[in-house]
Amino acid sequence: MSGHDDDLALFLNTLLPGDDLFPTATASGMLALARARMAADLQAPLTAALAAHGWGGRPAGDVVAGVEAAEPALFDAVRKLAYLTYYEQPAVIAAIRGLGFTYNDAPLPDGYPAERFNPATDMPRHGRGRWIAADAVVRVDLGALTGEQA
Amino acid sequence: MSAPNHADILVIGAGASGAIISLVLAERGLKVVCLDQGGWTPPADHPHYAPDFQWQRQKEWNPEPATRQAAADYPVQSSHSHALMWNGIGGSTNIFGALWPRFRPSDFRKGVEHGMAPDWPLSYAELAPFYDASDALVGVSGLAGDAAMPPRPDYPCAPLPARNSGRAIAAGFDRLGWHWWPMPSAIVSENYQGRPACNGCGNCGSGCPRGSMAKMSLSVWPRALAAGVDLRAGARVEQIETGADGRATGAVYIDRATGARHRQTADIVVVAGNGIGSPRLLLLSESARFPHGLANGSDAVGRYLMHHTLVGATIWVEPRIDSHIGNTGAVISSEFAETDTARGFVNGFNFNVARGGPAGLSTVGAHSGHAAPWGSAHHAWFRRHFGHAFNAFAIGDDIPQADNRITLSESARDSDGLPAASLHYVPHANDRKMMEYGANRLRDLASAVGAFDFALNDYRDAAGTYRTPAWHLLGTCRMGSDPASSVTNKWHQAWEVANLFIIDGSSFPTGGVVNPTSTVCALALRAATNIADCFTELRRAGGGGGQAPSALR
């Protein structure tokens, strides 16, 4: 990967290819933000890792899989960046809503529709639970323990 | 170096404990100065109002100082744990989940129960009135009548809504015949003392800028400031000073804005810097009279660090439960809270069951540690999994071990040149057995709810090293009945320095099976009330000598 937008776009679209509802990574509008977030400390090692696995000469998915296997910490950081950046895009949030969810752009100020605790449906009725009073605490049988913890 | 006006009380640390101590003592008419190395976190600075809130959680709102690297933080070098905290007014209540369960009576009696940990020098019964008062002070929602706990008064606020997620979780426990109860939370379910009811925004993990959660800068601190507390932000204490008689005389602190050093004197010094910050400061305060650190004649300062045992799982259920909505804590289960040696270990654990979280954090496996697949499978995974998840955590009482400890780093320093903290923590064999058992019970829970997917997180890295997310920083200045093995007496008064008090999670002799902040607050309320009651005697009390003034009850 040369570090140009075309390469980053292909990489991100390999991670997040989209479907009939969800946009591809680049169609979501995340590219510039992903590049900015990656620039600080991930761009150079990712570029090197992809190059080492044949980026540009092999199918992108094969290269990405190779990086995932060989450099899990780097891949985890890049994937986290990609996923979090993707899921804050308005087009992706619209897709989530398209699944029927009430889902806000940001948690506040709106929050979500108020509910109340409903004793009729939500009250525990099992009667289970026990506690030991302080003066009822006695030495347990440590003979039941084995090995180094005994 | 300037020397501002002498105070009755100097409190070091403006977190949950420092806020309550300052409030109580100021409302009793004492002149209180409180210093904190961090600043205010204004509501508008929280990430909740921006679409990138999940990204901010990884960066400037990351709970781990080592990642966040904010100016107010000090480095914590750790070979194992991820030490989590927030340095600033309100401390870690700026980012905590506000789960508010209490210790149980047997938690105070582990010395009697098995002897692998000490008894507390006080009982549940002694602390219970302060739990009640603390609940009223900070605003707690919950449901009284839990048969797994001693009787208690009604909570100040009604339980938070169960929602579909809570009902699905409860049904699983019912199928197993296991105890469950609505999670007590320091989040107000109704408007309370000027704070608005929770609106279920689902982002508890980055605190609450509305004040619905008990973020101390929006709950307790306004009242403390109104009572006259002189709260100084950006004031990093480098040393507690002592006089020729061995009494604490005050502290020297660095104004982080100017770099200037100031001396603040006081009749009584209270340290409330959390389980890392408090021992660090005592170790930094060594002197000819206290060559191993202040109040450290027992060599217990920094030792017996506890985090709780932790194993978690994300569990995906068939019904859509919209688990991105609502406060974090849904259900607590105390089914395994008491010791049963037939399980192969002493102590017990609770289940904390939390909701699922927003889309991005769900796909990166924020709790499960297992990210969603990439490529063509990603979107199908999302359609199947999002809105169907909850997170269950088995949180247990770890054995306090002397070698698990905070020391001063020999290499790293904070931005003011003070030695950083160094943390060492390895779970005891008993803890590992408990975590294995808890993991299997999580599998049982997944089966009971008919989970279609399950991801266990045992917090071990690729090399098998346990790297717990350590929110709970406990035990490092523990209270006790014996000056040879503890740092303070039952009133948090240092055995060796009669006018020095250490009041925070570091005071815990054992960790219990619950999130600790409710107990930290109850202890702070109790200790501060006692200091106020005994202030006249305490300001006259001799320096060292190991015995509490007779006025301390």
Interface residues (C-beta under 8 A of the other chain):
Chain A: T14 L15 L16 P17 G18 D19 L21 F22 R37 G61 V64 E68 P72 D76 R79 K80 Y83 L84 T85 Y86 Y87 E88 Q89 P90 V92 I93 I96 L99 F101 T102 Y103 N104 D105 A106 P107 L108 P109 D110 G111 Y112 P113 A114 E115 R116 F117 N118 T121 D122 M123 P124 H126 G127 R128 G129 R130 W131 I132 A133 A134 V137 V138 R139 V140 D141 L142 A144 L145 T146 G147 E148 Q149
Chain B: H48 Y49 A50 P51 D52 F53 Q54 W55 Q58 R104 P105 S106 F108 R109 V112 E113 H114 G115 M116 S123 Y124 A125 L143 D146 A147 A148 M149 P150 A158 P159 L160 P161 A162 R163 G166 R167 A170 D174 G177 W178 H179 W180 W181 P182 S189 A197 C198 N199 G200 C201 G202 N203 P209 R210 D322 H324 I325 G326 S334 E335 A337 E338 T339 T341 A342 G344 F345 V346 P358 A359 G360 L361 T363 V364 A371 A372 W374 G375 S376 H378 H379 A380 F382 R383 F386 G387 H428 A429 N430 K433 A462
